[in-house]
Amino acid sequence: MSPQEMIEKALELSTADDTVVIVDEGSSANLRFAGNTLTTNGVARSSQLTVISIVGRGVGVVSRAAVRPDQLADIVAAADHAAEDAQPSEDARPLPSGTVSADWDVPAEPTTIAVFGSFAPALGEAFAAAEAGGRRLYGFAEHIVTTTFVGTSAGARLRHTQPTGRLELNAKSPDMKRSAWTGVATRDFTDVDVTALDASLARRLEWAKNRIDLPAGRYETLLPPSAVADLMIYMYWTAGARDALEGRTVFSKPGGGTRVGESLSGIPVRLYSDPAAAGIEASPFVVAHASSRQSSVFDNGLPLTPTDWIADGTLARLVQTRHSAELTAMPATPAIDNLIMEGPSGGRSLEEMIASTERGLLLTCLWYIREVDPQTLLLTGLTRDGVYLVENGEVVGEVNNFRFNESPVDLLGRITEVGSGEQTLPREWNDYFTRTVMPAVRVPDFNMSTVSQAS
C-alpha cells in the first residue's frame, strides 16, 4: 500500500469528527571514516504512520512504524478511542481548508549510496593528502531523504520531500594532541569541496603548533558561522509566543505581555525563516505530529511563508500557533525548519575580519550547550577543536579551551560587526537542525568564564 493509499484508507476508516493522517517515508545513506580510512557504509529505510483523531475538542494520536495494511484498522480505531476519552484541547481549531500538492501522486524516492558518487573519490584523495601531510581524518557523511505526506478530512493532500545532508570532518595530528573540526550542510553532496575543507583543517593544525595559555576573562572574540548558528538556533527554539506571554522566557515583558517591538540590537540585524530559501528549502506547510506549546495538530497543512523574527534589530515575531496568536493578538507564525541571519549589506568575510583584529580570539565551534537561566536565556557550554589567538591581523597560535557563559539575546545587543552570510553546519545541534545561513560576528567582550581542561 502506497503512502497515499494508506492515508485515504485511514481517513475512510476513521469515525472521528476530523482526522489528520501523516506518513513519513525515510531513507538514509552514510559513510564513516577514521584514520584516513573508510570504516563503514550503509543504507536504511523507514516508514512512520501517525493518525490524529479529533472528536469534539478531544485529540487522540497514535503513531507506529512499518505499518502493514492489515494493522491499519486497529491503529485508526485506537486513535479514535483515544480522542473520545481525551480532555478538551485548548488549541482546538477547524482544520485548514484542503489544498492539494501538485506532486501528491508522485511516489517517494529514497536516497541511495550513489549520492556519494562524486564525493567519495574526492574523500579518498583527501585521505591521501592528509596521509602525506602527517594528519589523520575522522568523521562521517550522511544523507537523509524524508518524504512527508499529509492528508486531512478537510481535504488537504500535501506532500514534501526533504533532503538533508551533512559532513563532519575532524583532523588530528599523529600524536592526537592537536585537533581541528569543520562541517558542511548540503542537499545532495555535489557542492561539497573536500579538498578545500581538508586544506582549512591543515592550516588550523599548523596554527596549533604554537600553544599559548590564557586565563578566563572577557575577550574580543570572532564567532564563525557555525558557532553563531548554534546560539541562534537555541534562541529560536525558545521564542515561543505562549511561553513569552506567560512570563516564562527572555522574550517576556516585565509586567506582562511579550517583548515584540523591542530593539534587541543596535546593528540592523535580520533573523528570519523562509521555506523557499535557496539551498535550505524546507516544508512550505505545517507538519505537527503532536501538539506542544509551540505547535498544534490543528494547524497541520497551514501554509508557511517568509517570516522575520528579528527585523532591523527589533524583535518582530515569535513562534505562534493559531491558538497562541489569538491570545497575543498577533498573526499566526508557526515555526519553519530553517534560519537565516543577516547584517548590513557589505559584511566582510571571516578572513577579512581576522585581518582587521588587533588582538582577540577566533573560535572554531561550540559544544555541550546547556541552558542556565530561561529568564535571560543564559547559556553555558564549551569551546572545542581549536581556539586561536589573533594579534595584529594574524593567527599566532592556539590557546586553551574555555567554558563560556553567554545569552544569545544579550549578545545581539553587544556585537560590533556582522560578517557576510554563508550556509553553515551547527556543531551542537546538527542532529536536529541543519538548514542555516549565518554570518561570523565580532563580540568585544565574550565571556570565557573558566578555563576548560577539555582537549
C-alpha positions as CSV (number, residue, x, y, z in Angstrom):
1,M,0.0,0.0,0.0
2,S,1.5,3.3,-1.0
3,P,1.6,6.3,1.5
4,Q,-1.2,7.9,-0.5
5,E,-3.4,4.8,-0.4
6,M,-2.7,4.3,3.3
7,I,-3.8,7.9,4.0
8,E,-7.0,7.5,2.0
9,K,-7.8,4.2,3.7
10,A,-7.2,5.6,7.2
11,L,-9.4,8.6,6.5
12,E,-12.1,6.3,5.3
13,L,-11.8,4.0,8.4
14,S,-11.9,6.8,11.0
15,T,-15.2,7.5,12.8
16,A,-13.8,10.7,14.4
17,D,-15.3,14.2,13.6
18,D,-12.0,15.1,11.9
19,T,-8.8,13.2,11.1
20,V,-5.3,14.0,10.1
21,V,-3.0,11.3,8.7
22,I,0.7,11.7,8.3
23,V,3.1,9.3,6.6
24,D,6.8,9.9,6.8
25,E,8.8,7.8,4.3
26,G,12.5,8.0,5.2
27,S,15.8,6.7,3.8
28,S,19.4,7.3,4.6
29,A,22.9,6.6,3.4
30,N,26.1,7.1,5.3
31,L,29.9,6.8,5.1
32,R,32.1,6.7,8.2
33,F,35.8,7.0,8.3
34,A,38.7,7.1,10.8
35,G,42.5,7.4,10.5
36,N,42.3,8.2,6.7
37,T,40.4,5.0,6.1
38,L,36.7,4.3,5.3
39,T,35.4,2.1,8.1
40,T,31.7,1.6,7.4
41,N,28.9,2.5,5.0
42,G,25.3,1.7,4.9
43,V,21.7,2.5,3.8
44,A,18.5,2.2,5.7
45,R,14.7,2.7,5.1
46,S,12.0,3.7,7.5
47,S,8.2,4.4,7.4
48,Q,6.1,6.1,10.1
49,L,2.3,6.4,10.2
50,T,0.7,8.9,12.5
51,V,-3.1,9.1,12.9
52,I,-4.6,12.1,14.7
53,S,-8.3,11.7,15.5
54,I,-10.4,14.6,16.7
55,V,-13.7,14.1,18.5
56,G,-15.3,17.4,19.6
57,R,-12.3,19.1,21.1
58,G,-10.6,15.9,22.2
59,V,-7.5,14.6,20.3
60,G,-6.1,11.1,20.1
61,V,-2.7,10.4,18.5
62,V,-1.3,7.0,17.6
63,S,2.0,6.6,15.8
64,R,3.5,3.4,14.5
65,A,6.5,2.4,12.4
66,A,6.4,0.0,9.4
67,V,2.7,-0.4,9.4
68,R,1.2,-3.3,7.4
69,P,-2.2,-2.9,5.6
70,D,-3.8,-5.4,8.0
71,Q,-2.8,-3.3,11.0
72,L,-4.3,0.0,9.8
73,A,-7.8,-0.5,11.1
74,D,-6.6,-1.2,14.6
75,I,-4.4,1.9,14.6
76,V,-7.2,4.1,13.4
77,A,-9.6,2.7,16.0
78,A,-7.0,3.2,18.7
79,A,-6.7,6.9,17.7
80,D,-10.4,7.3,17.6
81,H,-10.9,5.8,21.0
82,A,-8.1,7.9,22.5
83,A,-9.9,11.1,21.1
84,E,-13.2,10.0,22.6
85,D,-11.6,9.7,26.0
86,A,-9.4,12.8,25.8
87,Q,-9.9,16.1,27.7
88,P,-10.9,19.1,25.5
89,S,-7.8,20.6,23.8
90,E,-7.4,24.4,24.3
91,D,-5.8,24.7,20.9
92,A,-8.8,23.2,19.1
93,R,-9.5,25.0,15.8
94,P,-11.1,24.0,12.5
95,L,-8.5,22.2,10.3
96,P,-7.1,24.4,7.5
97,S,-9.1,24.2,4.2
98,G,-7.9,21.5,1.9
99,T,-5.3,22.1,-0.7
100,V,-3.6,19.5,-2.9
101,S,0.1,19.4,-3.8
102,A,0.7,19.2,-7.5
103,D,3.0,16.2,-6.9
104,W,0.7,14.4,-4.4
105,D,0.6,11.2,-6.5
106,V,4.4,11.0,-7.1
107,P,6.0,8.1,-5.2
108,A,8.6,8.7,-2.5
109,E,12.1,8.4,-4.0
110,P,14.7,7.1,-1.5
111,T,18.3,8.2,-1.3
112,T,21.0,5.6,-2.1
113,I,24.7,5.2,-1.6
114,A,25.0,6.7,-5.1
115,V,24.5,10.1,-3.6
116,F,28.2,10.0,-2.7
117,G,29.2,9.2,-6.3
118,S,31.4,12.3,-6.7
119,F,32.1,12.9,-3.0
120,A,33.6,9.5,-2.2
121,P,36.5,9.7,-4.7
122,A,37.3,13.3,-3.5
123,L,37.3,12.0,0.0
124,G,39.8,9.3,-1.0
125,E,42.1,12.0,-2.4
126,A,41.8,13.9,0.8
127,F,42.8,10.8,2.7
128,A,45.9,10.6,0.5
129,A,46.8,14.2,1.0
130,A,46.2,14.0,4.8
131,E,48.5,10.9,5.0
132,A,51.2,12.7,3.1
133,G,50.8,15.8,5.3
134,G,51.0,13.8,8.5
135,R,47.5,14.2,9.7
136,R,44.5,11.9,10.3
137,L,41.0,12.5,9.1
138,Y,38.0,11.3,11.1
139,G,34.2,11.8,10.6
140,F,31.1,10.9,8.7
141,A,28.9,11.9,5.8
142,E,25.2,11.3,6.0
143,H,22.3,11.9,3.5
144,I,18.7,11.6,4.6
145,V,15.6,12.0,2.5
146,T,12.2,12.2,4.2
147,T,9.1,12.5,2.1
148,T,6.1,13.5,4.2
149,F,2.5,13.0,3.1
150,V,-0.3,14.8,5.0
151,G,-4.0,14.1,4.4
152,T,-6.9,15.5,6.3
153,S,-10.6,15.1,6.5
154,A,-10.8,18.8,5.4
155,G,-9.4,17.8,2.0
156,A,-5.8,18.6,2.3
157,R,-3.4,16.3,0.4
158,L,0.1,17.7,0.9
159,R,3.5,16.3,0.1
160,H,7.0,17.5,0.8
161,T,10.4,15.9,0.1
162,Q,13.2,17.0,2.4
163,P,16.8,16.1,1.6
164,T,19.3,16.6,4.5
165,G,23.0,16.1,4.1
166,R,25.8,16.8,6.5
167,L,29.5,16.2,6.6
168,E,31.6,16.4,9.8
169,L,35.3,16.3,9.3
170,N,37.9,16.2,12.0
171,A,41.7,16.3,11.5
172,K,44.2,15.3,14.2
173,S,47.9,15.3,14.5
174,P,49.7,11.9,14.7
175,D,50.2,12.3,18.4
176,M,46.4,13.2,18.8
177,K,47.3,16.4,20.7
178,R,46.1,18.8,18.1
179,S,42.6,18.7,16.6
180,A,40.6,20.8,14.2
181,W,36.9,20.4,13.0
182,T,34.9,21.6,10.1
183,G,31.4,20.7,8.8
184,V,29.1,21.5,6.0
185,A,25.4,21.1,5.3
186,T,24.3,20.1,1.8
187,R,21.2,18.9,-0.1
188,D,23.0,16.3,-2.3
189,F,26.8,16.4,-1.8
190,T,27.5,17.8,-5.3
191,D,28.6,21.1,-3.8
192,V,31.0,19.7,-1.1
193,D,34.6,20.7,-1.7
194,V,36.5,18.1,0.4
195,T,39.9,19.4,-0.9
196,A,39.2,22.9,0.4
197,L,37.9,21.6,3.7
198,D,41.0,19.5,4.3
199,A,43.2,22.4,3.4
200,S,41.5,24.6,6.1
201,L,42.0,21.8,8.7
202,A,45.7,21.5,7.8
203,R,46.1,25.3,8.3
204,R,44.4,25.1,11.7
205,L,46.7,22.2,12.8
206,E,49.6,24.4,11.8
207,W,48.3,27.2,13.9
208,A,48.0,24.8,16.8
209,K,51.7,24.0,16.8
210,N,52.2,27.1,18.9
211,R,50.4,26.7,22.2
212,I,49.5,29.7,24.3
213,D,47.8,29.5,27.7
214,L,45.3,32.3,28.6
215,P,43.2,32.8,31.7
216,A,39.5,33.1,31.9
217,G,38.0,36.5,31.2
218,R,36.2,38.6,28.6
219,Y,37.9,38.7,25.2
220,E,37.2,40.3,21.9
221,T,36.0,37.2,20.0
222,L,35.3,36.2,16.5
223,L,32.5,33.7,16.3
224,P,32.4,31.8,13.0
225,P,29.1,31.0,11.3
226,S,28.8,27.5,12.9
227,A,29.1,28.9,16.4
228,V,26.6,31.7,15.6
229,A,24.2,29.1,14.2
230,D,24.2,27.1,17.4
231,L,23.4,30.2,19.5
232,M,20.7,31.5,17.2
233,I,19.0,28.1,16.9
234,Y,18.7,27.8,20.6
235,M,17.3,31.3,20.8
236,Y,14.8,30.4,18.0
237,W,13.8,27.2,19.9
238,T,12.9,29.3,22.9
239,A,11.0,32.0,21.0
240,G,7.5,30.6,21.6
241,A,4.8,33.2,22.0
242,R,2.8,31.2,24.6
243,D,5.8,30.9,26.9
244,A,6.7,34.5,26.5
245,L,3.1,35.7,27.2
246,E,3.1,33.7,30.4
247,G,6.3,35.3,31.7
248,R,8.5,32.2,31.2
249,T,11.2,33.3,28.9
250,V,13.7,36.1,27.9
251,F,11.0,37.3,25.5
252,S,8.5,38.1,28.3
253,K,7.9,41.7,29.0
254,P,8.2,42.7,32.7
255,G,4.7,43.3,34.0
256,G,3.1,41.2,31.3
257,G,3.0,40.7,27.6
258,T,5.9,40.0,25.2
259,R,8.9,42.0,24.0
260,V,7.7,42.1,20.4
261,G,8.5,45.5,19.1
262,E,11.5,46.0,21.4
263,S,15.0,46.7,20.0
264,L,17.5,43.8,20.7
265,S,20.5,45.1,18.7
266,G,21.9,48.5,17.7
267,I,23.1,46.8,14.5
268,P,20.2,46.3,12.0
269,V,20.3,42.5,12.3
270,R,17.7,40.4,10.5
271,L,16.9,36.9,11.6
272,Y,14.3,35.2,9.5
273,S,13.0,31.9,8.1
274,D,11.8,31.3,4.5
275,P,10.7,27.8,3.4
276,A,11.7,28.7,-0.2
277,A,15.2,30.0,0.7
278,A,17.7,28.6,-2.0
279,G,19.8,25.8,-0.8
280,I,18.0,25.4,2.6
281,E,14.4,24.8,1.3
282,A,12.1,23.5,4.0
283,S,8.5,22.3,4.2
284,P,6.1,25.0,3.0
285,F,3.3,23.8,5.3
286,V,2.9,22.9,9.0
287,V,3.6,19.3,9.9
288,A,2.7,18.6,13.5
289,H,2.7,15.0,14.8
290,A,1.6,16.2,18.2
291,S,0.6,19.4,20.0
292,S,3.1,21.3,22.2
293,R,3.5,24.8,23.5
294,Q,4.9,25.8,20.0
295,S,2.9,23.6,17.7
296,S,-0.7,22.4,17.2
297,V,-2.0,19.4,15.4
298,F,-5.0,21.5,14.4
299,D,-2.6,23.6,12.2
300,N,-1.5,20.7,10.1
301,G,-1.4,21.8,6.4
302,L,-1.3,25.6,7.3
303,P,0.8,27.3,4.6
304,L,4.2,28.7,5.8
305,T,5.5,32.0,4.4
306,P,8.7,34.0,4.9
307,T,8.8,35.3,8.5
308,D,11.0,37.9,10.1
309,W,11.7,37.0,13.7
310,I,14.1,40.0,14.1
311,A,13.9,42.9,11.7
312,D,16.4,45.9,11.8
313,G,17.5,44.7,15.2
314,T,13.9,44.7,16.6
315,L,12.0,41.6,17.8
316,A,9.3,41.3,15.1
317,R,7.6,37.9,15.7
318,L,7.5,35.0,18.0
319,V,6.6,31.4,17.1
320,Q,2.8,31.3,17.1
321,T,0.1,28.7,16.6
322,R,-3.3,29.9,15.6
323,H,-4.3,29.4,19.3
324,S,-1.4,31.5,20.7
325,A,-2.0,34.1,18.0
326,E,-5.5,34.7,19.4
327,L,-4.1,35.1,22.9
328,T,-1.4,37.6,21.8
329,A,-3.5,39.4,19.2
330,M,-0.7,38.8,16.7
331,P,-0.5,36.9,13.3
332,A,-0.1,33.2,13.4
333,T,3.6,32.5,12.6
334,P,4.4,28.8,13.0
335,A,8.0,27.5,13.2
336,I,9.8,27.0,9.9
337,D,12.6,24.5,9.5
338,N,15.4,26.9,8.5
339,L,17.0,30.0,9.9
340,I,18.9,32.9,8.3
341,M,20.8,35.8,9.9
342,E,21.9,38.9,8.0
343,G,23.6,42.1,9.0
344,P,24.0,45.3,7.0
345,S,25.0,44.8,3.3
346,G,28.7,44.7,2.6
347,G,29.5,42.4,5.5
348,R,33.1,41.1,5.4
349,S,34.4,37.6,5.2
350,L,35.7,35.9,8.3
351,E,39.2,36.1,6.8
352,E,38.8,39.9,6.4
353,M,37.5,40.2,10.0
354,I,40.6,38.3,11.2
355,A,42.9,40.6,9.3
356,S,41.4,43.7,11.0
357,T,41.7,42.3,14.5
358,E,44.3,43.9,16.8
359,R,44.0,41.2,19.5
360,G,41.3,38.7,20.0
361,L,40.2,35.1,20.0
362,L,39.0,33.1,17.0
363,L,36.6,30.2,17.8
364,T,36.0,27.1,15.8
365,C,32.8,25.8,17.3
366,L,30.7,25.5,20.5
367,W,29.8,22.2,22.2
368,Y,27.7,20.9,25.1
369,I,25.5,23.9,25.2
370,R,23.0,24.0,28.1
371,E,20.5,26.5,29.5
372,V,21.3,28.1,32.8
373,D,18.5,30.7,33.2
374,P,15.4,30.8,30.9
375,Q,14.6,34.4,32.1
376,T,17.7,35.7,30.5
377,L,18.5,32.8,28.2
378,L,21.9,32.5,29.8
379,L,23.7,29.5,28.2
380,T,26.8,27.7,29.1
381,G,29.0,25.4,27.1
382,L,32.5,24.7,25.9
383,T,34.7,25.7,23.1
384,R,36.1,22.8,21.0
385,D,38.6,21.8,18.4
386,G,40.5,25.0,18.3
387,V,40.5,28.4,19.9
388,Y,43.1,30.7,18.3
389,L,44.8,33.9,19.4
390,V,44.8,36.7,16.8
391,E,47.3,39.5,17.1
392,N,47.7,42.3,14.5
393,G,45.6,40.6,11.9
394,E,47.5,37.2,12.2
395,V,46.7,34.0,14.0
396,V,49.7,33.4,16.2
397,G,48.8,30.2,18.0
398,E,46.2,28.0,19.7
399,V,45.0,28.7,23.2
400,N,43.3,26.5,25.8
401,N,39.6,25.7,25.7
402,F,37.1,27.6,27.8
403,R,33.7,27.3,29.4
404,F,31.6,30.2,28.3
405,N,28.5,31.9,29.8
406,E,26.5,34.0,27.4
407,S,23.0,34.8,26.4
408,P,22.4,35.0,22.6
409,V,19.8,37.7,23.2
410,D,22.2,39.8,25.3
411,L,24.9,39.0,22.7
412,L,22.8,40.6,19.9
413,G,23.0,43.9,21.8
414,R,26.8,43.8,22.1
415,I,28.0,42.6,18.7
416,T,30.1,45.2,16.9
417,E,30.4,43.6,13.5
418,V,28.3,41.2,11.4
419,G,30.1,39.5,8.5
420,S,28.8,38.1,5.3
421,G,26.4,35.2,5.5
422,E,27.1,31.6,4.3
423,Q,25.4,28.3,4.6
424,T,26.8,26.5,7.6
425,L,26.5,23.4,9.8
426,P,25.9,23.9,13.5
427,R,28.2,21.7,15.6
428,E,26.0,21.1,18.6
429,W,22.5,20.9,17.1
430,N,23.1,19.3,13.7
431,D,21.3,16.2,14.7
432,Y,18.1,18.3,14.8
433,F,18.6,21.5,12.7
434,T,20.9,21.8,9.7
435,R,19.4,24.4,7.4
436,T,21.0,27.7,8.4
437,V,22.7,30.6,6.7
438,M,24.8,32.6,9.2
439,P,27.5,35.3,9.4
440,A,30.5,35.5,11.5
441,V,30.2,38.1,14.3
442,R,32.6,40.1,16.4
443,V,31.9,40.4,20.1
444,P,34.1,42.8,22.1
445,D,33.7,41.1,25.4
446,F,32.7,37.4,25.0
447,N,32.6,35.8,28.5
448,M,35.0,33.0,28.8
449,S,34.0,32.2,32.4
450,T,36.6,29.4,33.2
451,V,39.4,27.6,31.6
452,S,38.4,24.1,30.4
453,Q,40.6,21.1,30.6
454,A,38.8,19.6,27.6
455,S,41.1,18.9,24.6
